[in-house]
Amino acid sequence: MKQLLFHIYKTVQARRRSRELVHLTLHLIALLLEILGVNAAFKFNHEFNVEEMLTLHSWLGISTICLFGLQWVFAFLTYCFPKAENLTRAMLLPWHGFVGMVIFLLAICTAET
C-alpha cells in the first residue's frame, strides 16, 4: 500500500515542493467544492421542507467531508505552515497516507450509497 501511495504522488514530474503545492491546492479546491455542494443540498432541503440527515448517504458524506477537512488542516499545519520538525513529519507521513486512503474509500462508499 505504501508503494502505491508513493507512486501516485510521484506522477507529477516536478520538484518536491512543486508537487506538494499542487497536492495542497487541488485538495483545497476539492474541499471548497465539497462545502459548496453540501451547502446547496442543505439549502434545497430547507426550501422544500425536506428533513435532513436521514440516510446513510448523508451521514457518510458529512463524515467524509469532516475527516477530509481535518486531514487538510492537520497536513497544512504539519507540512506547510508552520512546518513541524523533520522527524515528526517523517513519522506522520505514513499515517497521512493511510488516513487519506481511508477518506478516499469512505468517499467511494458515500457515492455508492
C-alpha positions as CSV (number, residue, x, y, z in Angstrom):
1,M,0.0,0.0,0.0
2,K,2.8,2.4,0.9
3,Q,4.4,1.9,-2.5
4,L,1.1,2.6,-4.3
5,L,0.7,5.9,-2.5
6,F,4.3,6.8,-3.2
7,H,3.8,6.2,-7.0
8,I,0.6,8.1,-7.1
9,Y,2.2,11.1,-5.5
10,K,5.2,10.8,-7.9
11,T,3.0,11.1,-11.1
12,V,3.6,14.8,-11.3
13,Q,7.1,15.3,-12.8
14,A,8.3,18.3,-10.8
15,R,10.4,19.2,-7.8
16,R,9.1,18.0,-4.5
17,R,8.0,21.5,-3.3
18,S,6.0,21.9,-6.6
19,R,4.3,18.6,-6.1
20,E,3.4,19.5,-2.5
21,L,1.9,22.8,-3.6
22,V,-0.1,21.1,-6.4
23,H,-1.3,18.4,-3.9
24,L,-2.3,21.1,-1.4
25,T,-4.0,23.3,-3.9
26,L,-6.0,20.6,-5.5
27,H,-7.2,19.3,-2.2
28,L,-8.2,22.8,-1.1
29,I,-10.2,23.2,-4.2
30,A,-11.9,19.9,-3.7
31,L,-12.7,20.8,-0.1
32,L,-14.2,24.1,-1.1
33,L,-16.3,22.4,-3.8
34,E,-17.5,19.8,-1.3
35,I,-18.6,22.6,1.2
36,L,-20.4,24.4,-1.7
37,G,-22.2,21.2,-2.6
38,V,-23.3,20.4,0.9
39,N,-24.4,24.0,1.3
40,A,-26.5,23.7,-1.8
41,A,-28.0,20.4,-0.6
42,F,-29.0,21.8,2.7
43,K,-30.4,24.9,1.1
44,F,-32.5,22.8,-1.3
45,N,-33.8,20.6,1.6
46,H,-34.6,23.7,3.7
47,E,-36.5,25.4,0.8
48,F,-38.7,22.3,0.2
49,N,-39.1,21.3,3.9
50,V,-37.2,18.0,3.4
51,E,-35.8,16.5,6.6
52,E,-32.0,16.3,6.6
53,M,-29.5,13.6,7.7
54,L,-31.9,10.7,7.4
55,T,-30.0,8.5,5.1
56,L,-26.7,6.5,5.3
57,H,-25.5,8.6,2.3
58,S,-25.9,11.9,4.1
59,W,-24.1,10.6,7.3
60,L,-21.3,9.1,5.3
61,G,-21.0,12.2,3.2
62,I,-20.8,14.5,6.2
63,S,-18.3,12.2,7.9
64,T,-16.1,12.1,4.8
65,I,-16.1,15.9,4.4
66,C,-15.4,16.5,8.1
67,L,-12.5,14.0,8.0
68,F,-11.2,15.4,4.8
69,G,-11.3,18.9,6.2
70,L,-9.5,17.8,9.4
71,Q,-6.9,16.0,7.3
72,W,-6.3,19.0,5.2
73,V,-5.9,21.4,8.2
74,F,-3.7,18.9,10.0
75,A,-1.5,18.4,7.0
76,F,-1.2,22.1,6.3
77,L,-0.1,22.8,9.8
78,T,2.3,19.8,9.8
79,Y,3.9,20.0,6.4
80,C,3.4,23.6,5.2
81,F,2.9,26.3,7.8
82,P,4.4,26.2,10.4
83,K,6.4,23.1,9.5
84,A,6.9,20.5,12.1
85,E,10.3,19.1,12.7
86,N,11.6,16.7,10.1
87,L,11.4,13.7,12.4
88,T,7.8,14.5,13.3
89,R,6.9,15.0,9.7
90,A,8.6,11.7,8.7
91,M,6.7,9.8,11.5
92,L,3.4,11.3,10.5
93,L,3.7,10.7,6.7
94,P,2.6,7.1,6.7
95,W,-0.4,8.0,8.8
96,H,-1.2,10.9,6.5
97,G,-1.3,8.5,3.6
98,F,-3.3,5.9,5.4
99,V,-5.9,8.3,6.6
100,G,-6.1,9.8,3.1
101,M,-6.8,6.3,1.7
102,V,-9.5,5.7,4.4
103,I,-11.1,9.0,3.4
104,F,-10.9,8.1,-0.3
105,L,-12.6,4.7,0.4
106,L,-15.2,6.5,2.6
107,A,-16.0,8.8,-0.3
108,I,-16.4,5.8,-2.6
109,C,-18.9,4.3,-0.1
110,T,-20.7,7.6,0.0
111,A,-21.0,7.7,-3.7
112,E,-22.2,4.1,-3.9
113,T,-25.0,4.8,-1.3
